[in-house]
Amino acid sequence: MIICIAGKNNIAVDSLNFLLSFIKKEKLCVLLNKTDNFQNNWQKSLGYFAKKNKIKICNLEELYLIHDLIFFSLEYDRIIKVEKFKSNQLFNLHFSLLPEFKGMYTSVLPILKNKTQSGVTLHKIDIGIDTGAILFQQKIDISLNDSAKDLYNKYIQFGTKLFIENVDKILINNYNAVEQTHMNSSYYSKSYIDFLNIEIDFNKTAHQIYNSLRGFTFREYQLPFYNESKIYKSEILSEKSFTKPNTLIFEDDECFIISTIDYNIKLFKDYYDIFWKYCEEGDVEGVKSVLNYIPNINTKNKKGWNAIIIAVYNNHLNLVKYLINLGANILATNYKGTNLLMYARSAGKYTKDYSMFKFLYSKEIDIEWRDDNNLSVLDYAIKDKQDLLINIINVND
């Protein structure tokens, strides 16, 4: 028996890690998505995990020939052609409560269509798209406050749980496969939404607009816009609209208020890009000017950098002290495990000023911490021949 995990992100990595607890790695392999660059980002890299744990990375042509293959697609990015496989033990974990929402955009469409529930489904792979017989399902409630990212995180959480709780049954062929019904079945292709040209229709009811905004709120990919401002959340007000829909009623630094078909809606402006820019420049007063519009100073950008990481890397000691007093996380790392001492080391390398490093070292950040490359700050200092920094570390040790 050979078990293959095909796909990406935390669900693929955590499911493979679970299998490692009771399956020999020689019996495991992975199939990577085209976008896997072997680096962890806001989600873990399956390629990185497989390489680190010395698990074989296969291609589809190799897998086609394995008779005793058990294949799991966990966010794999290609449609599987079952007729090419010698094995018929091919399974997919789909992010919806099948038969609803076959295909794409399952973190967006249930919200756009005002659903209060979705789910995750483990099913057999057949010649159709997400049409195979259902083995196991888990329902997921969609809160009225959930954004697309919130729903995606729920899919990851409950999907991983569904896999872990039932994979042993699949491995010993102990399950009932129930064919999907045509009732409530729906499918959406990749062309259904053009994410490069997202336009919110504000000539709708407040509730429709509210759903559209949260449906396209996924900071790692996009935020919706109004009047060229990014919007990170909205709130339906109790005031009925008495002007033409999409009329701007009020604007200040925090928000817009616009009319709709029925009720006015408040759109909150997103200030993170400005906030992070001030952190890059070391502009303490600028940071102070936008703090009231920053829900969480520890929020990370696409690179995995938050305010304090940006300030440390750019060697702005006064700003770093100010952010720490505000509650910035001194144990912050980027998605590759680079911590604040490592960023301070980089800053000192270019400026020859190690006051930032000395300050953070006094905060008892773990000097032995190792990043995804299994290197510590001392390892990097030795590699770059930073004798002054090496001396600081040795003296304090």
C-alpha positions as CSV (number, residue, x, y, z in Angstrom):
1,M,0.0,0.0,0.0
2,I,1.2,3.5,-1.0
3,I,-0.6,6.5,0.3
4,C,-0.3,9.8,-1.6
5,I,-1.3,13.2,-0.3
6,A,-1.8,15.6,-3.2
7,G,-2.4,19.3,-2.6
8,K,-1.4,22.2,-0.5
9,N,-1.6,24.3,2.6
10,N,-2.2,23.4,6.3
11,I,-4.7,20.7,5.6
12,A,-2.3,18.7,3.4
13,V,0.6,19.2,5.7
14,D,-1.2,18.4,8.9
15,S,-3.0,15.4,7.4
16,L,0.4,14.0,6.2
17,N,1.9,14.7,9.6
18,F,-0.9,12.7,11.2
19,L,-0.2,9.8,8.8
20,L,3.4,9.9,9.8
21,S,2.4,9.0,13.3
22,F,1.5,5.5,12.3
23,I,2.5,4.9,8.7
24,K,6.2,4.4,7.7
25,K,7.4,7.2,5.5
26,E,8.4,4.7,2.8
27,K,4.7,4.0,2.3
28,L,4.0,7.7,1.9
29,C,4.4,10.1,-1.0
30,V,3.2,13.6,-2.0
31,L,2.0,15.2,-5.2
32,L,2.6,19.0,-5.2
33,N,0.5,21.8,-6.7
34,K,2.2,23.9,-9.4
35,T,2.4,26.9,-7.1
36,D,4.4,25.1,-4.3
37,N,7.7,26.9,-4.0
38,F,8.9,24.9,-1.0
39,Q,8.5,27.9,1.3
40,N,6.0,28.4,4.1
41,N,3.8,31.5,3.8
42,W,0.5,32.2,5.5
43,Q,-0.2,28.5,4.9
44,K,2.4,25.7,5.2
45,S,4.1,24.3,2.2
46,L,3.6,20.6,1.5
47,G,6.8,20.5,-0.6
48,Y,8.8,22.0,2.3
49,F,7.3,19.6,4.8
50,A,7.9,16.6,2.5
51,K,11.5,17.6,1.8
52,K,12.2,18.2,5.5
53,N,10.8,14.8,6.5
54,K,12.4,13.0,3.5
55,I,9.0,11.9,2.0
56,K,9.1,11.1,-1.7
57,I,7.7,13.7,-4.1
58,C,6.0,12.0,-7.1
59,N,4.5,13.1,-10.4
60,L,1.2,11.9,-11.8
61,E,2.8,9.6,-14.3
62,E,4.4,7.6,-11.4
63,L,1.2,7.4,-9.5
64,Y,-0.8,6.1,-12.5
65,L,1.1,2.8,-12.3
66,I,0.7,2.0,-8.6
67,H,-1.9,-0.7,-8.2
68,D,-2.2,-0.5,-4.4
69,L,-2.3,3.3,-4.3
70,I,-4.6,5.2,-1.9
71,F,-4.8,8.8,-3.2
72,F,-6.1,11.8,-1.3
73,S,-6.6,15.1,-2.9
74,L,-6.5,17.9,-0.3
75,E,-6.7,21.1,-2.3
76,Y,-4.9,19.6,-5.3
77,D,-5.1,22.0,-8.2
78,R,-5.7,19.6,-11.1
79,I,-8.7,17.5,-12.2
80,I,-7.8,13.9,-11.7
81,K,-8.4,11.6,-14.7
82,V,-9.4,8.4,-13.0
83,E,-9.1,6.3,-16.1
84,K,-5.3,6.7,-16.1
85,F,-4.9,5.2,-12.6
86,K,-4.4,1.4,-12.0
87,S,-6.0,2.0,-8.5
88,N,-9.6,3.0,-7.9
89,Q,-8.9,4.2,-4.3
90,L,-9.0,7.9,-5.2
91,F,-10.5,10.4,-2.8
92,N,-11.0,14.1,-2.5
93,L,-11.8,16.4,0.4
94,H,-14.0,19.1,-1.0
95,F,-14.7,22.4,0.8
96,S,-18.5,22.4,0.6
97,L,-21.5,20.4,1.8
98,L,-21.8,18.4,-1.5
99,P,-23.8,18.2,-3.7
100,E,-23.9,22.0,-3.3
101,F,-21.0,24.2,-4.6
102,K,-19.1,21.8,-6.7
103,G,-16.1,23.4,-8.4
104,M,-14.5,26.7,-7.4
105,Y,-14.7,29.5,-4.9
106,T,-16.3,27.7,-2.1
107,S,-15.1,30.2,0.5
108,V,-16.8,33.0,-1.4
109,L,-20.0,31.7,-3.0
110,P,-21.9,30.5,0.1
111,I,-21.5,33.9,1.6
112,L,-22.5,35.7,-1.6
113,K,-25.6,33.5,-1.8
114,N,-26.5,34.2,1.9
115,K,-25.9,30.6,3.1
116,T,-25.8,30.1,6.9
117,Q,-24.2,26.7,6.6
118,S,-21.6,24.9,4.5
119,G,-19.4,21.9,5.2
120,V,-16.5,19.7,4.2
121,T,-17.0,16.4,2.3
122,L,-14.7,13.4,1.8
123,H,-15.8,11.7,-1.4
124,K,-14.6,9.3,-4.0
125,I,-13.2,10.8,-7.2
126,D,-15.0,9.8,-10.4
127,I,-15.0,11.1,-13.9
128,G,-17.0,14.2,-12.9
129,I,-16.0,17.3,-11.0
130,D,-16.7,16.8,-7.3
131,T,-19.5,14.3,-8.3
132,G,-18.2,11.1,-6.6
133,A,-20.0,9.2,-3.9
134,I,-19.9,10.7,-0.4
135,L,-18.1,8.9,2.4
136,F,-18.0,11.4,5.3
137,Q,-19.3,14.9,5.8
138,Q,-19.2,17.6,8.5
139,K,-21.5,20.6,8.5
140,I,-20.1,24.1,9.3
141,D,-22.1,27.1,10.5
142,I,-21.4,30.3,8.7
143,S,-21.7,33.3,11.0
144,L,-23.1,36.6,9.8
145,N,-19.7,38.1,10.6
146,D,-17.7,35.5,8.7
147,S,-15.6,36.7,5.8
148,A,-14.3,34.5,3.0
149,K,-11.1,34.1,5.0
150,D,-13.0,33.1,8.1
151,L,-14.9,30.5,6.2
152,Y,-11.7,29.2,4.6
153,N,-10.1,28.8,8.0
154,K,-13.1,26.8,9.1
155,Y,-12.8,24.6,6.1
156,I,-9.1,23.9,7.0
157,Q,-10.0,23.3,10.6
158,F,-12.9,21.0,10.1
159,G,-11.5,19.4,6.9
160,T,-8.4,18.3,8.7
161,K,-10.5,17.0,11.6
162,L,-12.7,15.0,9.2
163,F,-9.6,13.5,7.5
164,I,-7.9,12.5,10.8
165,E,-11.1,11.0,12.2
166,N,-11.9,8.9,9.2
167,V,-8.7,8.1,7.3
168,D,-8.2,4.8,9.2
169,K,-11.6,3.6,7.9
170,I,-10.7,4.4,4.4
171,L,-7.4,2.6,4.7
172,I,-9.2,-0.6,5.7
173,N,-12.1,-0.1,3.3
174,N,-14.6,0.3,6.2
175,Y,-17.0,2.9,4.9
176,N,-20.3,3.3,3.1
177,A,-20.2,5.4,-0.1
178,V,-23.5,7.2,-0.8
179,E,-24.1,8.5,-4.3
180,Q,-24.9,12.2,-4.6
181,T,-28.4,13.3,-5.3
182,H,-29.3,15.9,-7.9
183,M,-31.3,17.9,-5.3
184,N,-29.6,21.2,-4.4
185,S,-26.7,20.3,-6.6
186,S,-24.7,23.3,-8.0
187,Y,-21.4,23.8,-9.8
188,Y,-19.3,26.9,-10.4
189,S,-16.3,27.1,-12.8
190,K,-13.2,29.2,-12.6
191,S,-14.7,31.7,-15.0
192,Y,-17.6,32.4,-12.7
193,I,-15.7,35.2,-10.8
194,D,-13.1,37.4,-12.3
195,F,-10.9,38.3,-9.2
196,L,-8.9,40.7,-11.3
197,N,-12.0,42.9,-11.8
198,I,-14.1,42.6,-8.7
199,E,-16.9,45.2,-8.7
200,I,-19.4,45.4,-5.8
201,D,-22.9,46.3,-7.0
202,F,-24.0,49.0,-4.5
203,N,-27.4,49.3,-6.1
204,K,-28.6,46.4,-3.9
205,T,-30.1,46.0,-0.5
206,A,-27.9,46.6,2.5
207,H,-27.8,42.8,3.3
208,Q,-26.8,42.0,-0.3
209,I,-24.0,44.5,-0.2
210,Y,-22.9,43.4,3.2
211,N,-22.6,39.8,1.9
212,S,-20.7,40.9,-1.2
213,L,-18.2,42.8,0.9
214,R,-17.5,40.0,3.4
215,G,-17.5,37.5,0.5
216,F,-14.5,39.2,-1.1
217,T,-12.7,39.9,2.2
218,F,-9.5,37.8,2.2
219,R,-6.6,40.0,3.1
220,E,-3.9,37.6,1.6
221,Y,-5.6,37.9,-1.8
222,Q,-7.8,40.9,-2.0
223,L,-10.1,43.4,-0.2
224,P,-13.1,45.1,-1.7
225,F,-13.0,48.8,-2.7
226,Y,-15.2,51.8,-2.4
227,N,-14.2,55.2,-3.9
228,E,-10.6,53.8,-4.3
229,S,-10.4,52.9,-0.6
230,K,-9.9,49.4,0.6
231,I,-12.8,48.2,2.9
232,Y,-12.1,45.6,5.6
233,K,-15.6,45.4,7.1
234,S,-19.1,46.9,7.0
235,E,-22.0,47.4,9.3
236,I,-25.7,47.7,8.4
237,L,-27.2,50.7,10.2
238,S,-30.7,51.0,11.6
239,E,-31.4,54.1,9.5
240,K,-33.5,53.5,6.4
241,S,-32.3,54.9,3.1
242,F,-34.3,57.8,1.6
243,T,-31.9,58.7,-1.2
244,K,-30.9,57.0,-4.4
245,P,-28.9,53.8,-3.8
246,N,-25.2,54.2,-3.7
247,T,-25.4,57.8,-2.6
248,L,-22.5,58.9,-0.3
249,I,-24.2,60.3,2.8
250,F,-21.2,60.8,5.0
251,E,-17.4,60.3,5.0
252,D,-14.7,60.8,7.6
253,D,-11.2,59.3,8.2
254,E,-12.8,56.1,9.6
255,C,-15.6,55.2,7.2
256,F,-18.1,55.9,4.4
257,I,-21.9,55.8,5.0
258,I,-23.9,55.1,1.8
259,S,-27.5,54.6,1.0
260,T,-28.8,51.3,-0.4
261,I,-32.2,50.0,-1.6
262,D,-33.4,49.8,2.0
263,Y,-30.9,50.6,4.8
264,N,-27.8,52.7,5.1
265,I,-24.5,50.8,5.4
266,K,-21.2,51.8,7.0
267,L,-18.0,50.9,5.2
268,F,-14.8,50.9,7.3
269,K,-11.6,52.0,5.5
270,D,-8.6,49.8,5.8
271,Y,-5.5,51.5,7.1
272,Y,-3.0,48.7,7.3
273,D,-1.0,49.7,4.1
274,I,-0.6,53.2,5.6
275,F,0.2,51.8,9.0
276,W,2.9,49.5,7.7
277,K,4.4,52.3,5.6
278,Y,4.7,54.5,8.7
279,C,6.4,51.6,10.5
280,E,8.9,51.2,7.6
281,E,9.7,54.9,7.8
282,G,9.9,55.0,11.6
283,D,7.2,57.7,11.7
284,V,5.9,57.4,15.3
285,E,3.5,60.3,14.9
286,G,2.2,58.8,11.7
287,V,1.6,55.5,13.5
288,K,-0.2,57.3,16.3
289,S,-2.4,59.1,13.7
290,V,-3.9,55.8,12.4
291,L,-3.9,53.6,15.5
292,N,-7.6,54.2,16.1
293,Y,-8.3,52.5,12.7
294,I,-6.0,49.5,13.3
295,P,-8.0,46.6,14.8
296,N,-4.9,44.5,15.7
297,I,-1.3,45.8,15.5
298,N,0.0,42.2,15.2
299,T,-1.8,41.6,11.9
300,K,0.7,40.4,9.2
301,N,1.1,41.4,5.6
302,K,1.5,39.0,2.7
303,K,5.2,38.4,3.6
304,G,4.3,37.5,7.1
305,W,5.6,40.8,8.5
306,N,3.7,42.8,11.1
307,A,4.3,46.3,12.5
308,I,7.1,45.3,14.9
309,I,8.9,43.2,12.4
310,I,8.9,46.0,9.9
311,A,10.1,48.5,12.5
312,V,12.9,46.2,13.7
313,Y,14.2,45.4,10.2
314,N,14.3,49.1,9.4
315,N,16.1,49.8,12.7
316,H,13.6,52.2,14.3
317,L,14.3,51.6,18.0
318,N,12.0,54.3,19.3
319,L,9.1,53.0,17.3
320,V,9.8,49.4,18.4
321,K,9.7,50.5,22.1
322,Y,6.4,52.3,21.4
323,L,4.9,49.3,19.7
324,I,5.9,47.0,22.5
325,N,4.1,49.3,25.0
326,L,1.0,49.0,22.8
327,G,1.1,45.2,23.1
328,A,3.1,44.2,20.0
329,N,4.2,40.6,20.2
330,I,8.0,40.4,20.8
331,L,7.9,36.7,19.9
332,A,6.6,37.5,16.4
333,T,8.1,35.6,13.5
334,N,7.4,35.7,9.8
335,Y,6.0,32.6,8.0
336,K,9.5,31.2,7.7
337,G,10.3,31.4,11.4
338,T,12.5,34.5,11.3
339,N,12.2,36.1,14.7
340,L,12.9,39.7,15.9
341,L,16.5,39.0,16.9
342,M,17.2,37.7,13.4
343,Y,15.7,40.9,11.9
344,A,17.7,43.0,14.3
345,R,20.8,41.1,13.2
346,S,20.0,42.0,9.6
347,A,19.5,45.6,10.5
348,G,22.9,45.7,12.3
349,K,24.6,44.1,9.3
350,Y,23.8,47.1,7.1
351,T,24.0,49.9,9.7
352,K,26.7,48.6,12.0
353,D,24.4,49.7,14.8
354,Y,23.5,46.9,17.2
355,S,21.4,48.9,19.7
356,M,18.2,47.3,18.4
357,F,19.7,43.8,18.9
358,K,20.9,44.7,22.4
359,F,17.5,46.1,23.3
360,L,15.6,43.0,22.1
361,Y,18.1,40.6,23.6
362,S,17.3,42.2,27.0
363,K,13.7,41.2,26.4
364,E,14.7,37.5,26.8
365,I,13.7,36.5,23.3
366,D,15.0,33.0,22.8
367,I,18.6,33.3,21.4
368,E,18.5,29.6,20.5
369,W,15.4,29.9,18.3
370,R,15.8,28.3,14.9
371,D,14.0,29.2,11.7
372,D,12.7,27.0,8.9
373,N,16.3,26.6,7.7
374,N,17.2,25.2,11.1
375,L,19.6,28.2,11.7
376,S,19.8,30.4,14.8
377,V,20.7,34.1,14.9
378,L,24.3,33.1,16.0
379,D,24.5,30.8,12.9
380,Y,23.6,33.7,10.7
381,A,26.1,36.0,12.5
382,I,28.9,33.5,12.0
383,K,28.0,33.0,8.4
384,D,28.1,36.8,7.7
385,K,31.2,37.3,9.9
386,Q,29.5,39.8,12.2
387,D,32.2,39.7,14.9
388,L,30.7,42.5,16.9
389,L,27.4,40.8,17.1
390,I,29.0,37.4,17.9
391,N,30.8,39.2,20.8
392,I,27.6,40.7,22.1
393,I,25.9,37.2,22.1
394,N,28.9,35.5,23.8
395,V,29.3,38.2,26.5
396,N,25.6,38.0,27.3
397,D,25.8,34.2,27.4
